[in-house]
């Protein structure tokens, strides 16, 4: 399945890949309508989803490694992580 292609260097576990797909599904489902985003925002969102999926699965991903792998700045990663906050906060309740 294509979900494995989103993980950097194909190093995600199957669980992390499934968690990333679930995060994406929840993010899309939470949108009233999908916003237009730039290519840079798209890449940053992918990096944030991978970072969050790895964290949720008990990993300790390096923000620097994720940023380097996706070619995004830490500012872009932080902004993308903020976009995921509403769906990740719902899980913690």
C-alpha positions as CSV (number, residue, x, y, z in Angstrom):
1,X,0.0,0.0,0.0
2,X,1.1,3.5,-0.6
3,X,1.2,4.5,3.1
4,X,4.7,3.1,3.4
5,X,6.0,5.7,0.9
6,X,5.4,8.6,3.2
7,X,7.9,7.5,5.8
8,X,11.4,8.8,5.6
9,X,14.0,6.4,4.2
10,X,11.2,3.7,4.5
11,X,12.2,3.3,8.1
12,X,8.7,3.5,9.6
13,X,7.2,0.4,11.2
14,X,3.9,-0.8,9.9
15,X,2.2,0.5,13.0
16,X,3.7,4.0,12.5
17,X,2.6,4.0,8.9
18,X,-0.9,3.0,9.8
19,X,-1.0,5.7,12.6
20,X,0.2,8.3,10.0
21,X,-2.6,7.3,7.6
22,X,-5.1,7.5,10.5
23,X,-3.8,11.0,11.4
24,X,-4.3,12.1,7.8
25,X,-7.8,10.7,7.7
26,X,-8.8,12.4,10.9
27,X,-7.2,15.7,9.8
28,X,-9.1,15.6,6.5
29,X,-12.3,14.6,8.3
30,X,-12.1,17.5,10.7
31,X,-12.0,20.0,7.9
32,X,-15.2,21.6,6.8
33,X,-13.6,21.9,3.4
34,X,-10.0,21.2,2.4
35,X,-8.0,24.4,2.4
36,X,-5.7,25.2,-0.5
37,X,-2.1,24.8,0.6
38,X,1.2,25.4,-1.1
39,X,3.7,22.7,-1.9
40,X,5.9,23.8,1.0
41,X,2.9,23.5,3.4
42,X,2.1,20.1,2.0
43,X,5.6,18.8,2.6
44,X,5.6,20.4,6.1
45,X,2.2,18.7,6.9
46,X,3.7,15.3,5.8
47,X,6.6,15.9,8.1
48,X,4.4,16.8,11.0
49,X,2.2,13.7,10.4
50,X,5.2,11.5,10.4
51,X,6.7,13.2,13.5
52,X,3.3,12.8,15.3
53,X,2.8,9.2,14.2
54,X,6.2,8.2,15.4
55,X,5.7,10.0,18.7
56,X,2.3,8.4,19.2
57,X,3.8,5.0,18.6
58,X,6.3,5.6,21.4
59,X,9.2,6.7,19.3
60,X,11.4,9.7,19.9
61,X,11.9,11.1,16.5
62,X,14.4,13.9,16.1
63,X,12.8,17.1,14.9
64,X,16.0,18.0,13.1
65,X,16.1,14.6,11.4
66,X,12.5,15.0,10.2
67,X,13.1,18.5,9.0
68,X,16.2,17.5,7.2
69,X,14.6,14.5,5.6
70,X,11.6,16.5,4.3
71,X,13.6,19.7,3.6
72,X,11.5,21.9,5.8
73,X,12.4,24.5,8.4
74,X,11.6,24.0,12.1
75,X,9.2,27.0,11.8
76,X,7.2,25.2,9.0
77,X,7.2,22.0,11.0
78,X,5.9,23.8,14.1
79,X,3.2,25.5,12.1
80,X,2.1,22.2,10.6
81,X,2.2,20.5,14.1
82,X,-0.2,23.3,15.3
83,X,-2.6,22.3,12.5
84,X,-2.7,18.8,13.9
85,X,-3.3,19.9,17.5
86,X,-7.1,19.7,17.3
87,X,-7.1,16.1,16.2
88,X,-4.3,15.0,18.5
89,X,-5.9,16.8,21.5
90,X,-9.1,14.9,20.9
91,X,-7.3,11.6,21.4
92,X,-6.0,12.6,24.8
93,X,-9.5,13.2,26.2
